[in-house]
Amino acid sequence: MAYKWPNKDPDEIADFSVDWSRFLDTDTIASVAWLADDTLLSINVSLNGLSNEIILIQPTNTSTVATARFASGIDGKRYKITCRITTADSKVFERNILLRVRST
């Protein structure tokens, strides 16, 4: 099952978050990885090297929430974004979220 975020305009730079608190109990987020369409995203590098693809600008996290700041994206394309966390207790969780890029 994939979750869904609100649409993102290709010209926007916007933050999108995943709240992991209900899965963590007393555990905390140790690290976060972001993928788009099953490709690991590097900071400020577009998916597949194409300049108009989705770009991960800045990932951040608290002990329970992972946030990614995305820029660009192809108008009309729906990306499958994966947020993968590793916890302090070495558990690994993933969530797939659909992010559609659409001009407003």
C-alpha positions as CSV (number, residue, x, y, z in Angstrom):
1,M,0.0,0.0,0.0
2,A,1.3,3.4,-0.9
3,Y,0.4,6.6,0.9
4,K,-0.2,9.9,-1.0
5,W,1.2,13.4,-0.5
6,P,-0.5,16.5,-2.0
7,N,0.6,17.4,-5.6
8,K,3.8,19.4,-6.0
9,D,4.3,22.1,-8.7
10,P,7.5,21.5,-10.7
11,D,8.6,25.1,-9.8
12,E,8.1,24.5,-6.1
13,I,10.7,23.6,-3.5
14,A,8.7,21.9,-0.8
15,D,9.0,19.8,2.3
16,F,7.3,16.4,2.6
17,S,7.3,14.4,5.8
18,V,6.7,10.9,7.2
19,D,5.8,10.6,10.9
20,W,7.1,7.3,12.2
21,S,6.1,7.8,15.9
22,R,3.4,5.1,15.9
23,F,5.8,2.4,14.8
24,L,8.7,3.4,17.0
25,D,7.4,3.1,20.5
26,T,10.5,4.2,22.5
27,D,12.9,3.5,19.6
28,T,14.2,6.5,17.5
29,I,15.3,7.2,14.0
30,A,19.1,6.7,13.5
31,S,19.3,7.2,9.7
32,V,17.0,7.9,6.7
33,A,17.3,7.1,3.0
34,W,15.1,8.5,0.3
35,L,14.4,6.8,-3.0
36,A,12.4,7.9,-6.1
37,D,11.1,5.2,-8.4
38,D,13.4,2.7,-6.6
39,T,16.5,4.8,-7.2
40,L,18.5,6.1,-4.2
41,L,18.4,9.9,-4.1
42,S,21.6,11.8,-3.4
43,I,21.4,15.4,-2.2
44,N,21.0,17.9,-5.0
45,V,21.3,15.2,-7.7
46,S,18.3,14.6,-9.9
47,L,16.8,11.2,-10.5
48,N,18.6,9.5,-13.4
49,G,20.7,12.6,-14.0
50,L,18.0,14.5,-15.9
51,S,17.7,18.1,-14.9
52,N,13.9,18.3,-14.8
53,E,13.5,15.1,-12.7
54,I,12.7,15.2,-9.0
55,I,15.7,16.5,-6.9
56,L,16.3,15.9,-3.2
57,I,17.5,19.2,-1.9
58,Q,17.7,18.6,1.9
59,P,16.7,15.6,4.0
60,T,16.3,16.2,7.8
61,N,14.9,14.2,10.6
62,T,13.9,14.3,14.2
63,S,13.8,11.2,16.5
64,T,10.4,10.3,15.0
65,V,9.8,12.3,11.7
66,A,11.7,12.1,8.4
67,T,11.4,15.1,6.1
68,A,12.6,15.6,2.5
69,R,12.8,18.9,0.6
70,F,12.1,18.2,-3.1
71,A,12.6,20.5,-6.1
72,S,11.7,20.1,-9.8
73,G,10.0,17.1,-11.2
74,I,8.4,16.4,-14.6
75,D,4.9,17.9,-14.9
76,G,2.2,15.2,-14.9
77,K,4.6,12.4,-13.6
78,R,3.8,10.4,-10.5
79,Y,6.8,9.4,-8.5
80,K,6.9,6.6,-6.0
81,I,8.9,8.0,-3.1
82,T,10.3,5.6,-0.6
83,C,11.3,6.7,2.9
84,R,13.5,4.0,4.5
85,I,14.6,4.4,8.1
86,T,16.9,2.5,10.3
87,T,16.3,2.8,14.0
88,A,18.6,3.0,17.0
89,D,17.7,-0.6,17.7
90,S,18.7,-1.6,14.1
91,K,15.1,-2.1,12.8
92,V,14.4,-1.1,9.2
93,F,11.1,0.3,8.1
94,E,9.9,1.5,4.6
95,R,7.0,3.5,3.4
96,N,6.1,4.2,-0.2
97,I,4.4,7.5,-0.9
98,L,3.0,8.7,-4.2
99,L,4.0,12.3,-5.2
100,R,2.4,13.7,-8.4
101,V,4.1,16.7,-10.0
102,R,1.5,19.0,-11.5
103,S,1.6,22.6,-12.6
104,T,-0.9,24.8,-10.8
